[in-house]
Amino acid sequence: MIEAVLSMSGLALAAGLGLGFAAKKFHVEGDPKVDGLTALLPATNCGNCGFPGCRPYAEALASGETVNVGLCSPGGVEAMEKIAAMLGVATVEMEVDTGPKVAFVREEECIGCTACIKVCPVDAIIGANKQSHTVVADMCTACKACIEPCPVDCIDMVPVPVTPYSWVWNKPENSAALH
């Protein structure tokens, strides 16, 4: 029994040392510009920008693959302006930022097709097949991914009412990400 424990401990130690050495030997430094851009994005990974997530969008911006800083609708105008300042490019026109919004399903018109549930990147829509769906407003990131696939067009983006429960502080400036 003792021999088995000692041999397994030795194998675990050798594997740990090997992995530690490999991590040091093959470590690749990330681009600090990409890290800064990623920090400015909302991290919803909704795909609204045409990229599979926020990090690939930041990599495309940093490499110059795309220069359109206005593709992130959940980030809004504030994020777009910070990204444009960091990259030194001109801002582009976005829809007027009227404050935070959430998706709202008009439940009396919903046919229960589950198309919106399948595309929601944060699982903010609940419901079942052939049943009415609803949106959990606290989870919704306003990425608008659910609007297009809805066959009966029963999803709207509505402003979040400011109540003592939904009011939040403004985001602080992240001066480290801007440099």
GURONU-493073 format. One record per residue (C-alpha): residue in one letter; x, y, z. Coordinates in pm, 1 decimal. Example, Ala and Ser with C-alpha at 12.3 -4.5 7.8 and 13.67 -1.06 7.14 Angstrom:
{rest A&xx 1230.0&yy -450.0&zz 780.0}
{rest S&xx 1367.0&yy -106.0&zz 714.0}
***
This chain:
{rest M&xx 0.0&yy 0.0&zz 0.0}
{rest I&xx 278.0&yy 242.2&zz 90.7}
{rest E&xx 461.9&yy 163.2&zz -231.3}
{rest A&xx 153.1&yy 251.0&zz -437.9}
{rest V&xx 108.1&yy 583.9&zz -256.8}
{rest L&xx 476.7&yy 670.8&zz -297.4}
{rest S&xx 482.1&yy 575.3&zz -665.7}
{rest M&xx 165.6&yy 777.7&zz -739.2}
{rest S&xx 308.0&yy 1074.4&zz -545.2}
{rest G&xx 630.8&yy 1050.2&zz -745.7}
{rest L&xx 440.4&yy 1039.9&zz -1074.1}
{rest A&xx 228.8&yy 1338.6&zz -969.7}
{rest L&xx 541.1&yy 1532.5&zz -868.7}
{rest A&xx 713.6&yy 1452.3&zz -1200.3}
{rest A&xx 402.8&yy 1551.8&zz -1399.6}
{rest G&xx 368.2&yy 1876.0&zz -1202.0}
{rest L&xx 733.4&yy 1966.2&zz -1254.8}
{rest G&xx 704.4&yy 1885.0&zz -1625.9}
{rest L&xx 395.0&yy 2100.2&zz -1666.3}
{rest G&xx 556.4&yy 2383.3&zz -1471.6}
{rest F&xx 866.4&yy 2370.6&zz -1690.2}
{rest A&xx 656.4&yy 2361.3&zz -2009.2}
{rest A&xx 450.4&yy 2659.3&zz -1892.3}
{rest K&xx 767.5&yy 2864.1&zz -1837.5}
{rest K&xx 944.1&yy 2744.4&zz -2151.3}
{rest F&xx 654.6&yy 2792.4&zz -2395.3}
{rest H&xx 492.7&yy 3100.6&zz -2238.2}
{rest V&xx 377.1&yy 3358.0&zz -2494.7}
{rest E&xx 326.9&yy 3717.4&zz -2387.7}
{rest G&xx -9.2&yy 3863.7&zz -2481.8}
{rest D&xx -45.3&yy 4197.0&zz -2656.3}
{rest P&xx -111.0&yy 4463.4&zz -2388.1}
{rest K&xx -319.9&yy 4661.0&zz -2638.1}
{rest V&xx -551.5&yy 4360.2&zz -2683.5}
{rest D&xx -579.0&yy 4322.6&zz -2306.2}
{rest G&xx -669.9&yy 4691.7&zz -2270.3}
{rest L&xx -929.9&yy 4672.4&zz -2546.1}
{rest T&xx -1078.5&yy 4356.9&zz -2397.5}
{rest A&xx -1110.4&yy 4533.6&zz -2062.0}
{rest L&xx -1311.7&yy 4812.1&zz -2228.5}
{rest L&xx -1557.9&yy 4571.3&zz -2390.7}
{rest P&xx -1857.4&yy 4441.6&zz -2189.8}
{rest A&xx -1749.7&yy 4071.9&zz -2204.5}
{rest T&xx -2093.1&yy 3948.7&zz -2310.7}
{rest N&xx -1948.0&yy 3752.9&zz -2606.1}
{rest C&xx -2277.4&yy 3806.3&zz -2787.7}
{rest G&xx -2133.5&yy 3802.1&zz -3138.5}
{rest N&xx -2325.5&yy 4114.9&zz -3240.6}
{rest C&xx -2003.1&yy 4264.0&zz -3377.9}
{rest G&xx -1956.1&yy 3974.9&zz -3619.0}
{rest F&xx -1677.8&yy 3815.2&zz -3415.2}
{rest P&xx -1721.3&yy 3507.1&zz -3194.2}
{rest G&xx -1654.4&yy 3704.2&zz -2876.0}
{rest C&xx -1512.4&yy 4018.2&zz -2720.8}
{rest R&xx -1148.6&yy 3902.8&zz -2724.3}
{rest P&xx -1145.3&yy 3820.9&zz -3099.9}
{rest Y&xx -1303.0&yy 4161.9&zz -3167.2}
{rest A&xx -1031.0&yy 4328.0&zz -2956.4}
{rest E&xx -763.4&yy 4130.7&zz -3144.6}
{rest A&xx -909.9&yy 4242.7&zz -3478.8}
{rest L&xx -911.0&yy 4604.9&zz -3363.2}
{rest A&xx -552.5&yy 4586.1&zz -3236.0}
{rest S&xx -421.3&yy 4420.1&zz -3552.8}
{rest G&xx -600.7&yy 4661.5&zz -3783.7}
{rest E&xx -813.9&yy 4385.1&zz -3936.2}
{rest T&xx -1113.2&yy 4606.6&zz -3862.0}
{rest V&xx -1118.6&yy 4973.6&zz -3773.1}
{rest N&xx -1490.2&yy 4997.9&zz -3701.3}
{rest V&xx -1500.1&yy 5073.0&zz -3330.0}
{rest G&xx -1880.5&yy 5102.8&zz -3330.4}
{rest L&xx -1968.8&yy 4735.1&zz -3367.5}
{rest C&xx -2026.8&yy 4666.7&zz -2995.2}
{rest S&xx -2385.9&yy 4762.5&zz -2920.1}
{rest P&xx -2387.5&yy 4628.4&zz -2560.2}
{rest G&xx -2082.4&yy 4844.6&zz -2483.2}
{rest G&xx -2261.5&yy 5151.2&zz -2611.6}
{rest V&xx -2127.7&yy 5491.3&zz -2705.6}
{rest E&xx -1912.1&yy 5515.7&zz -2394.1}
{rest A&xx -1712.0&yy 5202.0&zz -2479.0}
{rest M&xx -1685.4&yy 5305.4&zz -2844.2}
{rest E&xx -1539.4&yy 5644.5&zz -2751.3}
{rest K&xx -1284.8&yy 5489.3&zz -2513.8}
{rest I&xx -1179.7&yy 5232.3&zz -2775.4}
{rest A&xx -1147.1&yy 5504.6&zz -3040.4}
{rest A&xx -933.2&yy 5714.1&zz -2804.6}
{rest M&xx -711.0&yy 5416.7&zz -2725.3}
{rest L&xx -661.2&yy 5333.8&zz -3094.4}
{rest G&xx -639.0&yy 5695.7&zz -3206.8}
{rest V&xx -913.1&yy 5660.7&zz -3467.1}
{rest A&xx -1226.6&yy 5861.3&zz -3532.4}
{rest T&xx -1550.5&yy 5750.5&zz -3373.2}
{rest V&xx -1834.1&yy 5632.7&zz -3593.4}
{rest E&xx -2203.0&yy 5702.2&zz -3574.3}
{rest M&xx -2397.2&yy 5472.4&zz -3346.4}
{rest E&xx -2759.4&yy 5487.9&zz -3252.6}
{rest V&xx -2827.8&yy 5746.5&zz -2986.2}
{rest D&xx -2749.9&yy 5606.4&zz -2643.1}
{rest T&xx -3069.4&yy 5654.6&zz -2443.6}
{rest G&xx -2949.8&yy 5455.9&zz -2146.1}
{rest P&xx -2958.4&yy 5088.8&zz -2059.9}
{rest K&xx -3210.8&yy 4869.1&zz -2236.3}
{rest V&xx -3330.3&yy 4512.7&zz -2204.7}
{rest A&xx -3518.7&yy 4280.7&zz -2434.2}
{rest F&xx -3890.7&yy 4248.9&zz -2369.1}
{rest V&xx -4107.5&yy 3969.3&zz -2509.5}
{rest R&xx -4469.4&yy 4057.7&zz -2578.9}
{rest E&xx -4591.5&yy 3732.4&zz -2430.4}
{rest E&xx -4940.9&yy 3744.3&zz -2582.2}
{rest E&xx -4783.0&yy 3734.0&zz -2930.8}
{rest C&xx -4512.0&yy 3474.7&zz -2852.6}
{rest I&xx -4568.0&yy 3138.6&zz -3025.0}
{rest G&xx -4307.6&yy 2950.7&zz -2819.0}
{rest C&xx -4074.0&yy 2862.9&zz -3104.1}
{rest T&xx -3761.1&yy 2886.8&zz -2877.9}
{rest A&xx -3560.1&yy 3061.9&zz -3154.0}
{rest C&xx -3473.3&yy 3344.8&zz -2914.5}
{rest I&xx -3367.8&yy 3107.4&zz -2637.6}
{rest K&xx -3124.6&yy 2930.9&zz -2870.0}
{rest V&xx -2939.8&yy 3249.6&zz -2968.2}
{rest C&xx -2928.3&yy 3429.3&zz -2631.7}
{rest P&xx -2558.7&yy 3427.3&zz -2529.9}
{rest V&xx -2630.7&yy 3477.3&zz -2159.3}
{rest D&xx -2941.6&yy 3256.6&zz -2120.5}
{rest A&xx -3155.6&yy 3553.2&zz -2017.5}
{rest I&xx -3468.1&yy 3421.2&zz -2191.4}
{rest I&xx -3671.1&yy 3153.8&zz -2020.6}
{rest G&xx -3959.4&yy 2948.4&zz -2148.7}
{rest A&xx -4037.9&yy 2617.1&zz -2311.8}
{rest N&xx -4141.2&yy 2490.5&zz -2652.8}
{rest K&xx -4493.8&yy 2606.5&zz -2744.1}
{rest Q&xx -4505.3&yy 2815.3&zz -2426.4}
{rest S&xx -4472.9&yy 3189.1&zz -2381.5}
{rest H&xx -4120.1&yy 3316.9&zz -2316.3}
{rest T&xx -3996.8&yy 3597.1&zz -2096.1}
{rest V&xx -3670.2&yy 3779.1&zz -2038.5}
{rest V&xx -3492.0&yy 3794.7&zz -1703.7}
{rest A&xx -3409.5&yy 4165.6&zz -1713.3}
{rest D&xx -3120.9&yy 4142.8&zz -1465.7}
{rest M&xx -2940.5&yy 3896.9&zz -1694.0}
{rest C&xx -3010.0&yy 4065.4&zz -2029.9}
{rest T&xx -2711.1&yy 4247.1&zz -2182.6}
{rest A&xx -2911.5&yy 4418.6&zz -2460.3}
{rest C&xx -2706.9&yy 4251.8&zz -2733.9}
{rest K&xx -3015.1&yy 4231.9&zz -2959.6}
{rest A&xx -2923.6&yy 3880.5&zz -3074.6}
{rest C&xx -3276.9&yy 3759.8&zz -3000.5}
{rest I&xx -3461.0&yy 4012.5&zz -3218.3}
{rest E&xx -3364.2&yy 3885.3&zz -3564.7}
{rest P&xx -3453.1&yy 3513.8&zz -3526.3}
{rest C&xx -3800.2&yy 3582.1&zz -3381.2}
{rest P&xx -4047.7&yy 3477.7&zz -3655.5}
{rest V&xx -4338.6&yy 3683.3&zz -3516.0}
{rest D&xx -4136.5&yy 3994.7&zz -3424.6}
{rest C&xx -4258.7&yy 4002.6&zz -3065.2}
{rest I&xx -3932.2&yy 4116.7&zz -2900.6}
{rest D&xx -3861.4&yy 4483.5&zz -2832.2}
{rest M&xx -3575.1&yy 4666.2&zz -2668.6}
{rest V&xx -3718.0&yy 4875.7&zz -2386.1}
{rest P&xx -3541.2&yy 5116.0&zz -2150.7}
{rest V&xx -3467.6&yy 4990.5&zz -1802.0}
{rest P&xx -3678.3&yy 5196.4&zz -1562.2}
{rest V&xx -3465.2&yy 5366.5&zz -1300.3}
{rest T&xx -3583.0&yy 5252.3&zz -960.6}
{rest P&xx -3400.2&yy 5224.9&zz -629.1}
{rest Y&xx -3338.2&yy 4859.9&zz -720.4}
{rest S&xx -3207.2&yy 4913.6&zz -1074.4}
{rest W&xx -3004.9&yy 5232.1&zz -1022.9}
{rest V&xx -2629.2&yy 5184.1&zz -1044.8}
{rest W&xx -2322.7&yy 5403.5&zz -1012.1}
{rest N&xx -2150.1&yy 5519.7&zz -1326.8}
{rest K&xx -1853.4&yy 5305.3&zz -1421.2}
{rest P&xx -1522.4&yy 5446.3&zz -1296.5}
{rest E&xx -1257.4&yy 5549.4&zz -1544.7}
{rest N&xx -1000.9&yy 5276.8&zz -1601.1}
{rest S&xx -693.2&yy 5485.2&zz -1666.8}
{rest A&xx -465.4&yy 5178.6&zz -1682.3}
{rest A&xx -658.5&yy 5036.3&zz -1979.4}
{rest L&xx -635.7&yy 5364.0&zz -2172.0}
{rest H&xx -256.1&yy 5375.0&zz -2172.9}
***
